[in-house]
């Protein structure tokens, strides 16, 4: 019997590298197709052809048999999944994270990452790149404001306004990062429709790709700029009152709507 497809959505600095590596490995080990829906896109671009890209891969996966395909989007900008729901079935995970931790992580990451888009000259900033503009602010609060006014503000507002389409279950990064016994992830895999040895392989992929498992060696290494400290609610000790005011004045409604308390 054909099973419903699996969809996984994240946002920048909200477990993206962790989840894409986990679910790519899970799909590979279980003989499932894997489609990265951002492949036709550049950096923060949302491709108008994403729906066609998804549908082509869905048809390809379904031609191979009854196993589900796994579809990943690091902007959680999924097209309308009505046809997939009706014709095959669909279940998904939408990963969220406290916006204060996302912003603190973004400033740190954008100053040291080697992602090409960070160094592309941009006319909005007089030919400076995003990284150069960010680094030009002497005050940390101004760096946060710049992130909020550009890509991270966009990402956080999209996260708060996400349409689950009756498909997605919201999962907090803060709950997954402490899921060392993998009880929560096991529950999520069952909910996504995995069965038998698929569950074992899925848990193995999760362990291997987690900071509390096989990726613990990557903490704070220069060759792993995505990884600094996976602990939840770092903002409580890492952000002072001035920085928190900047964030909560701009994004307080989003923080509350996502279920996180204000400081």
N, C-alpha and C positions, 0 to 999 in steps of 0.2 A: 504494500500500500504506500502510495506517495505521501511524503511528509512535508509539512510547511517549511518555508524558507526561514532563515535566521538573519536578523538585521541587528547591527551593533553601531550605535552612534556615540561619539564623544565630542569634546570641544578642546581647543588649544589650551594646553597646560591643565588638562583634566583627565589624565590617564591615557592619552592617545597612543603613545608609543607602546605602553604596557598592553593595552587592549588589542591593538592591531597585531602585535607579535604573538600574543596569546591565541587569538582566534585564527590567525593564519596557520599557526602550528596545529591547532585543534582541527581545522579543516583538512590540512595535509595528512595528518595521522589517521583521520577517519575516512579518507577517500572522498571528501566533499569538495565541491568547487568553492573557490574563494574569489570574490570580486572587490577590489578597492575602488569605490565609486569616485574617489578624488583623482584617480589616475589621469583623466583627461583635463584636469584643472591645474592652474598655477597658483601656488601659495593660497591667497585669500579669495581667489576667483571662484564663483559658483557657475558651473557650466550649464548653459541652456539645453545641452544635449545629454544631460545626466539621465533623464528618464529613458532615452533610447539606449544608452549604454547599459543601464540596469536590465532593460527588457531583453537585449541581445544576450547578456550573460545568463539571465533566467532561462531563456529558451535553450541555450547551450547546456546548462546544468540539467535541465529536465529531460533533454534528449539522452542523457547518460544513464538515467534510471530514477529510482525512487528516493535516493538520498537527497537531503536538503542542500541548498547552496548557502554560503555565508556571505553577506554583503556588509561592507564596512564603510562608514563615512565620518571623517574627522571634523566635519562642520555640523553633523546631524541635520544636513539639509536634504532630507530624503524626498524624492518626488512622491506623487500620489500612489499609494500602494493598494488601492481598491481592487484592481484587476488581480493582483497577486493574492490578496486575501480571499477573493471569491473563487479563483481558479485552482489555487494550490494551498493556501493558508500561509500565514506569516506571524512570527513572533519576534520581538526585538527587545534589546536593552538600551536604555539611554542613560549614559553615565554623567553625573553632575558632580561639582566640587564647590566648596565654599569660595565665592568670588575673591575674597581677601587673600586666600592662599594662591589662587590663580594669578592674581596681579603681582604679588611678591615674587612668585616663580617666574613670571613673564619678564619682569625687569631684569632679573638676574640672568635668565637664559638669553634674552635678546642682546645683551651686552657681550656675550661670549660665544654664542652658537656660530657655527659655520654655514648655516642655511643661506643659500645664495640671495634670496629676496631681501635679506637684511642689509645687503651692501649695494643694492641697485639704486642709482641716483633717482631722485624724485622731485619733480618740479614744484610740488606742494611745499617743499622745504628748501627752495632755492638751489636745487641740485644736490642737496645733502641726501644721504641714504637714511633709512629708518634708524639704523644703529648709530650713525653719526648724530642725527637729531636727538635721539634719546640720550646719548652720552654728553651732549652739549648742555644739558641741564645740570647745574651744580647741586641743586636741592633734590633729595629723594622724593619729596612730595610733588615736585614738578615732573619728575620722571613718571610717577604714578598717574598724574593728570594727563600726560601725553599718551600713555597706554590706554587710559579710559576714553580719551577723545578719538582714538584711532581703532586699531584692530581688537584690542582686548575688551573695550567697551561694547563693540559690535558683537563679539563672541559671547560675552556674558548676557547681554540682552536677548540674543537668540536662544541661549540656553534656558533662560527664564520663560521665554515665550514659545517653547517647543510644543509642536502639535503631535501628540502621541498616536494619532490616527486610529486609536483602538488597537494598536499593535504593540506599543512599547511599554515596558515596565521601567520605572525610574530606579536607578541604583546609585547610591552615594559612594564616591571615591573613598570617603572616610570610613565606610563600613568594609569595603573590599581590602583596603591597605592593612587592616588588622585581622583579616580572615585567615590566620595562619593554619588553622585546622581545616580550612576549606569547606566548612559547613554551608556558608552562604553561597559560595560558588557552585557547590553540588546542587543546592536547591535551584539556583538559576539555570543550570544545565538541564535539570529535569523539566523545568518550566519551558525551556526552549525546545524540548522534545527529544533530547538525546536519550539513548537507551543502551543497556548492556555494556559492552566493552567501550562504546563511545564515551560513556561517562568516565571511565578509568583513563582513557587517553586525554579527555578534556581536562581532567584534574591534573594530570601529569604536565600538560602544556601550561596550565595556570601556574603550577609550582615552579616550573623551569623559568618562567618569564617574570616572576615576582621578586621584589626586593627582599622579601622574607624567605625566599627560596633560592633558585639558581642564579638570580641576578644580584644577590647581595654584594658581590665583589665590585659592582659598578658604582657604588655610592661615592660621590664626590671625586670621581676620576675625570681628568681632562678629556679623555677620549670618549666619555659618555656624558656630554653636556646636558642631556635631558634629565639626568639623574643627579639630584643634590641631596635631598632628604625626603623620604616618602612619608614621614610622620603626618598624621592629621592635625588640623587646627594649629598650624605653626604660627599663624598670625597673632595668637594670644601672647607669645613671647617675642615674636620677631618684628612686630609693628608697634610703633609708639602711638600716643594719642593723636598726634598731629597727622600721621599717615592714615590712621583709621578714620579720622574726620573727613579727609579728602575722599576716601573710598565710599564711606557710608553716606556722605552728602550727595554723591553722584549716583550711587547704585543701591541705596538703602532699600528701595521698594523691591528690587530684584533679589537682594539677599533674603529678605523676609519671604517673598513669594516662593523661593526655592526651599524654604523650611529651616533656614539658619537664623539664629538669634543675633540681634545687633549687640555691639559691645556696650 
